[in-house]
Amino acid sequence: MERRNLLAGGAAAAALAAPSLASAQPRIRWRMPGSFPKSLDTLYGTQERLCRRVAEMTDGAFQITPFGPGEVMPALSVMDGVGAGTVECGYTSAYYYLGKDPSLSIATCLPFGMSSRQSWSWMNEGGGRQMLAEVYRDQGVVAIPAGNTGAQMGGWFRREVNAVSDLSGLKFRIAGHGGAVLQRLGVIAQQIPGTDVYPALERGVIDAAEWVGPHDDEKLGFQRVARFYYAPGWWEWAPSIDLMIHPPAFEALPAQYKAILEAACTESWHWMMARYDHLNPLALRRLVAQGTQLRVFNRDILTACYRSAQELYAEIGAGNARFRRIHAEWDKARLEVTQWFRIAEDTQANFLGVMAQAAR
């Protein structure tokens, strides 16, 4: 009995003596504006989840408050605000700012690029993050990949697109280098924040718009103002979203908090992708049942866009040595992993697709 009492007393004393993480580490409060509408439970939901996970892993000592577009700064000014130190961090996609440096687009995605798995491999095992760190540094931010939508759709069109000539004069809301690729084929590309896309499409200010995929697109109501829904979203096969941090704020963090940010961002990156892969098929079925006309870009259009993309990369690289250097490494990885996937993944995916069709 005395031995049991001694053990219990020792355990209690040890518990009292051991400080909680919250008391042992500094209490930090950050703000995190983002570029994505609060109505989108997966894009903005990932931003909220990231903040929640950081708080949970630090026992509440490290609190980050998420904000939607316009609450602290405009949707497409987040990187600028972080770089200037107006806020400690932000949640956005690097390709929104490619006008500052075309290499920023590589950080999010490039047209006809890699899938989400392939991108993760290149960034974390193929040296991608190390190469892109210098690009972010010039913009005054530290970036951690913190979200990925997986494969996107090709967008909503008010009229069908059956030939390359149908692209001429088309007013299309599209982000990143995809717009520059299509401009070479006659498209009038426009970058519009997510909150403004629906009214622009409804009023006919634009003829077509891409956003993400069925789950988000249904929530934004695009099916009410455009009839034709195209695939694939070749310009955004797997766009990555970043947690961007003001460098002095990041360097001031304890090492443990930096590691927690990395872990929370990795969780967020994969959680977003998994959630979209679960929800998009369900939403697509609903959209088609409601009258949405599903279409696929034909081979002629895809081939013309692919060739236009390669011409664009060569043109940008001729005037930007860093883009040329990073793109060369990215493209090498893309070609190598594509060959592997053709053997190991695509053969089975194609077979299963045929079997699924036969089972209907």
Secondary structure as UniProt FT lines:
FT   HELIX           2..17
FT   HELIX           21..24
FT   STRAND          28..34
FT   TURN            38..39
FT   TURN            41..42
FT   HELIX           43..57
FT   TURN            58..60
FT   STRAND          62..67
FT   TURN            69..71
FT   HELIX           75..77
FT   HELIX           78..84
FT   STRAND          89..92
FT   HELIX           94..97
FT   TURN            98..100
FT   TURN            102..103
FT   HELIX           104..108
FT   TURN            111..112
FT   HELIX           116..125
FT   HELIX           128..138
FT   TURN            139..140
FT   STRAND          142..148
FT   STRAND          155..157
FT   HELIX           164..167
FT   TURN            168..169
FT   STRAND          171..173
FT   HELIX           177..183
FT   TURN            184..186
FT   STRAND          188..190
FT   HELIX           194..202
FT   TURN            203..204
FT   STRAND          208..209
FT   HELIX           214..220
FT   HELIX           222..224
FT   STRAND          228..231
FT   TURN            234..235
FT   STRAND          240..245
FT   HELIX           247..251
FT   HELIX           255..289
FT   TURN            290..291
FT   STRAND          293..296
FT   HELIX           299..319
FT   HELIX           321..341
FT   HELIX           342..346
FT   HELIX           347..358
//
